[in-house]
Amino acid sequence: MVRKILLVSVIIFTLLPVMLLAEAQGEVTTGLSGKIRVVGTTITRDPDGLLEWQQEFKKVTGVSIDFIAPPHTEYGAVVRKMFATGEKMDVIEVLVGDYTTFAAQGVLFPLDDLIAKSTIVKSVNPKFLAFFKMKDGHTYGFPVNAGGGCVLFLRQDWLTKLGLKAPATYDEFNAMLKAFTNNDPDGNGKKDTYGYTMSMNVPVSEFDYYQRFFMLDARFDFLNKGGKWVDGFTEPEMVKALERFQTAYKEGLIDSEFFTNATSTSRTKFFEGRCGAMEYWSGLWADRMQAGVVAINPKASSVPVGIIQGAYYIARPSPAFSIYAKSANPELAFKAWMETSVDGGKGQTLFTYGVKGVHYDISGGKMTMLPLRSNPKAKFEKAYVEAALIVNDYKRQVPLSALAQLSRDIHVRDAEPIPFVPGGEIYAKQAAEIGKVKFQIFSKICAGELSVEAGLKSYRDQVAGLKMAEVIAELNK
């Protein structure tokens, strides 16, 4: 009898992965029907299977979907225009920099009751939901993923050629950038490289994510310091950071075009070997950074590294899935979209890995990712949610690469979480203009057009006229 029980247990254990994957493919009756309109940006695009993804979503949920995917670089502006014109929407992917403002403007539907009634959502780690609770006590967002954050990527082939190790202090980081700039790291006999690239074509709230090796313990945006909200840009830590940026730029260690770089431009420069250091996303991006440099130079390599002394990486809140306040059927939108994204079965498989036969296949009970249509040399990685950033107990079907796992381990170890800025009406009206002034003053200080002291005086004078005192008072209510 014992032998029979053991045999049955072994069979069940052996077949479990196959059973789970098989269940993930079948059509399931959810009892839902209808149609929702979704606006999002971090989903896969066509020709890489968005059409088939939408068709599979209908099979999985019983709900038809009209998906609008504006260009990523224009996404925030397009969503704001859709709000302004009253265009029909149900679900909106809200970027981190827009969440507080949209919530304060009243364009998002409160999700508290829908979350409380959902048995499926109970699988989500509460810490990821807690980010989205605003000072009015309501939750207007649902986590797209676990947030994640950036780490520093270095050209390992440059480090090896120059006999350097990953830096442990700012002085070592600065010395490394000088070597990357002045010591011919690519061996072409020309002085045509520089140390570090970055982009200013990002939301104000995201600037802090990318520049930790210069910022150290400084913050560009508003932050909670000792229980009180302050403007990080005028804090003593930022004064020192501005001095570091200004000196490095003057010495030619920083990409001179960073003022106009998009993040894609910066990545290209890293891939092409024009610079040797860039801070970018941990997780699957570690594989992409490696693939990018190898595509240009098969002998090149990229490596993620830990933070230096006195600094920290940032664990950001996730972008949000939110429901438009004017949605005709918020409950249908929540059940069809939010619940499906974390159902632990076929819906979450669809959101994470995509469609069988389009994005992945199954052989011998194991999932393998298929080549991208747009680039057959590369494998498909994610449909909407990166497998490295799952918010509940859903099991990964495909292991992360060693490089992607290393980058996530580094980030988890070295990062500190930051909350959304809990802005109200005044913040919602003034934050964008204050952010523009920050970028303008930062650029002038960095380029040496203004001293740090003169730049910060100009900044304080300008934002005083943008109700900075009232913004700070509102944040601390």
Residue pairs with C-beta under 8 A, 6 or more apart in sequence:
15 365
17 365
17 366
18 365
20 345
20 395
21 362
21 365
21 367
21 397
23 345
23 346
24 345
24 346
24 349
25 346
25 356
25 362
26 346
27 59
27 60
28 60
28 345
28 346
29 62
30 60
30 61
30 62
30 63
30 335
30 336
30 340
31 62
32 61
32 62
32 63
32 332
32 335
32 336
33 62
33 63
34 63
34 64
34 329
34 332
34 336
35 63
35 64
35 65
35 66
36 63
36 64
36 65
36 66
36 90
36 91
36 329
36 332
36 333
36 336
36 337
37 65
37 66
37 67
37 68
37 88
37 89
37 90
37 91
38 65
38 66
38 67
38 68
38 89
38 90
38 91
38 92
38 93
38 337
39 67
39 68
39 69
39 70
39 78
39 79
39 82
39 89
39 91
39 92
39 93
40 67
40 68
40 69
40 91
40 92
40 93
40 384
41 69
41 70
41 72
41 75
41 93
41 95
42 72
42 93
42 144
42 319
42 384
43 50
43 53
43 67
43 69
43 383
43 384
44 50
44 53
44 354
44 359
44 380
44 382
44 383
44 384
45 69
47 373
47 374
48 359
48 372
48 373
48 374
48 380
49 354
49 355
49 358
49 359
49 373
49 380
49 383
50 67
50 69
52 355
52 358
53 350
53 354
53 355
53 358
53 383
54 65
54 67
56 350
56 355
57 63
57 65
57 340
57 350
58 64
58 65
60 340
60 346
60 347
60 350
61 336
61 340
61 347
63 332
63 336
65 336
68 89
70 78
70 79
71 78
73 201
73 262
75 95
76 95
76 97
76 98
76 203
79 92
79 94
79 98
80 98
82 89
83 102
83 105
83 107
86 326
88 326
88 328
89 324
89 326
89 327
90 323
90 324
90 327
90 328
90 329
90 330
90 332
90 333
90 337
91 321
91 322
91 323
91 324
91 327
91 333
91 337
91 338
92 108
92 321
92 322
92 323
92 324
93 144
93 319
93 320
93 321
93 322
94 102
94 108
94 141
94 319
94 320
94 321
94 322
95 203
95 319
96 203
96 205
96 206
96 316
96 317
96 318
96 319
96 420
97 203
97 204
97 205
97 206
98 203
99 132
99 140
99 141
99 317
99 319
99 320
99 322
99 420
100 134
100 420
100 421
100 422
100 423
100 427
100 428
100 431
101 423
101 427
101 428
101 431
101 432
102 108
102 140
102 322
103 134
103 138
103 140
103 141
104 134
104 423
104 424
104 425
104 427
104 428
105 428
106 325
107 324
107 325
108 140
108 141
108 322
108 323
108 324
108 325
109 140
109 322
109 323
109 324
109 325
109 327
109 330
110 138
110 139
110 140
111 138
111 139
111 140
111 141
111 142
111 322
111 323
111 334
111 338
112 138
112 139
114 330
114 331
114 334
114 338
115 121
115 129
115 139
115 142
118 334
118 335
118 338
118 339
120 339
120 342
120 343
120 344
121 129
121 142
121 338
121 339
121 342
123 342
123 344
123 392
123 393
123 394
124 143
124 342
124 391
124 392
125 146
125 391
125 392
128 143
128 146
128 147
128 318
128 391
129 139
129 142
129 143
131 141
131 143
131 147
131 317
131 318
131 419
131 420
132 139
132 140
132 141
132 142
132 143
132 317
132 320
132 420
133 139
134 140
134 420
134 422
135 422
135 424
135 477
140 320
140 322
141 320
141 321
141 322
142 320
142 321
142 322
142 334
142 338
142 341
143 318
143 320
143 321
143 391
144 318
144 319
144 320
144 321
144 341
144 384
144 385
145 318
145 319
145 385
145 386
145 389
145 390
145 391
146 318
146 389
146 390
146 391
147 315
147 316
147 317
147 318
147 389
147 417
148 281
148 282
148 283
148 315
148 316
148 386
148 388
148 389
148 408
148 411
149 209
149 281
149 282
149 313
149 314
149 315
149 316
149 411
149 415
150 209
150 210
150 212
150 279
150 280
150 281
150 282
150 313
150 314
150 411
151 279
151 280
151 282
151 304
151 305
151 306
151 307
151 313
151 407
151 410
151 411
151 414
152 212
152 213
152 277
152 278
152 279
152 304
152 305
152 307
153 270
153 277
153 278
153 279
153 280
153 286
153 289
153 302
153 303
153 304
153 305
154 166
154 176
154 276
154 277
154 302
154 303
154 305
155 180
155 185
155 270
155 273
155 276
155 277
155 293
155 300
155 301
155 302
156 301
156 302
156 303
157 297
157 299
157 300
157 301
158 164
158 180
158 185
158 186
158 276
159 165
159 166
159 176
159 303
161 185
161 186
161 187
162 179
162 180
162 183
162 185
164 176
164 179
166 303
166 305
166 306
167 173
167 175
167 176
167 213
167 305
167 308
168 308
168 309
169 308
169 309
169 310
170 213
170 216
170 244
170 308
170 309
170 310
170 311
172 308
173 213
173 308
174 248
174 253
176 195
176 276
176 277
177 194
177 195
177 196
177 248
177 253
177 276
177 277
178 195
178 251
178 253
179 185
180 193
180 194
180 195
180 196
180 253
180 275
180 276
180 277
181 193
181 194
181 195
181 251
181 252
181 253
182 191
184 190
184 191
184 193
185 193
185 276
186 193
186 273
192 274
193 273
193 274
193 275
193 276
194 252
194 253
194 254
194 255
194 256
194 274
194 275
195 248
195 253
195 254
195 275
195 276
195 277
196 213
196 248
196 253
196 254
196 255
196 275
196 276
196 277
196 278
197 254
197 255
197 258
197 261
197 266
197 269
197 270
197 274
197 275
197 277
197 278
198 210
198 211
198 254
198 255
198 258
198 261
198 266
198 278
198 279
199 210
199 258
199 261
199 262
199 263
199 265
199 266
200 207
200 258
200 259
200 260
200 261
200 439
200 442
200 443
201 260
201 261
201 262
201 263
202 210
202 263
203 435
204 220
204 221
204 431
204 434
204 435
204 438
204 439
205 221
205 421
206 316
207 220
207 221
208 215
208 219
208 220
208 221
208 232
208 314
208 418
209 279
209 314
209 316
210 263
210 279
210 280
211 220
211 279
212 279
212 307
212 311
212 312
212 313
212 314
213 277
213 279
213 307
213 308
213 311
214 241
214 244
214 245
214 248
215 238
215 241
215 311
216 237
216 240
216 241
216 244
216 308
216 310
216 311
217 237
217 310
217 311
217 312
218 232
218 235
218 237
218 238
218 240
218 241
219 232
219 235
219 237
219 238
220 232
220 233
220 238
220 438
220 442
221 232
221 233
221 421
222 229
222 230
222 231
222 232
222 421
222 475
223 229
223 230
223 232
223 235
223 418
224 230
224 419
225 232
225 235
228 476
229 421
229 422
229 472
229 475
229 476
230 472
231 463
231 468
231 472
232 238
233 438
233 456
233 459
234 456
234 459
234 460
239 452
239 456
242 442
242 445
242 446
242 452
242 455
242 456
243 452
245 254
245 442
245 445
245 446
246 445
246 446
246 448
246 452
248 254
249 256
249 446
249 447
249 448
250 448
254 446
255 261
255 266
255 269
255 274
255 275
257 265
258 266
259 443
259 447
261 269
263 280
266 278
267 278
267 280
267 289
267 292
268 292
269 275
269 278
270 276
270 277
270 278
270 289
270 292
270 293
270 302
271 289
271 292
271 293
271 295
271 296
272 296
273 293
273 296
273 297
273 300
280 289
282 304
282 388
282 404
282 407
282 408
282 410
282 411
283 386
283 388
283 389
283 400
283 404
283 407
283 408
283 411
284 381
284 382
284 386
284 387
284 388
284 400
284 404
285 407
286 302
286 304
286 401
286 403
286 404
286 406
286 407
287 381
287 401
287 403
287 404
289 302
289 304
290 301
290 302
290 403
291 378
292 302
293 300
293 301
293 302
294 300
294 301
303 403
304 403
304 406
304 407
304 410
305 410
306 410
306 413
306 414
307 313
307 410
307 414
312 414
312 415
312 416
313 410
313 411
313 414
313 415
313 416
314 415
314 416
314 417
314 418
315 411
315 412
315 415
315 416
315 417
315 418
316 418
317 418
317 419
317 420
318 389
318 391
321 337
321 338
321 341
323 330
323 333
323 334
327 333
339 347
340 347
340 348
340 350
340 351
341 347
341 348
341 351
341 384
341 385
342 348
342 391
342 392
342 394
344 392
344 393
344 394
348 385
348 392
348 394
349 397
350 383
351 383
351 384
351 385
352 382
352 383
352 384
352 385
352 386
352 387
352 390
352 394
352 397
353 359
353 360
353 367
353 369
353 382
353 383
353 387
353 397
353 398
354 360
354 380
354 382
354 383
355 383
356 362
357 370
358 370
359 369
359 370
359 380
359 383
360 367
360 368
360 369
360 370
360 380
360 397
360 398
361 367
361 368
361 370
362 368
367 397
367 398
368 398
369 379
369 380
369 381
369 398
370 379
370 380
371 377
371 378
371 379
371 380
372 378
372 379
372 380
387 396
387 397
387 398
387 400
388 400
388 404
388 405
388 408
390 396
400 408
421 427
421 431
421 475
422 475
423 431
423 471
423 474
423 475
424 474
424 475
424 477
425 474
426 467
426 470
426 471
426 474
427 471
427 474
427 475
430 466
430 467
430 468
430 470
430 471
431 471
433 466
434 463
434 466
434 468
434 471
437 459
437 462
437 463
437 466
438 459
441 450
441 455
441 456
441 458
441 459
441 462
442 455
444 450
444 455
445 451
445 452
445 455
450 458
460 468
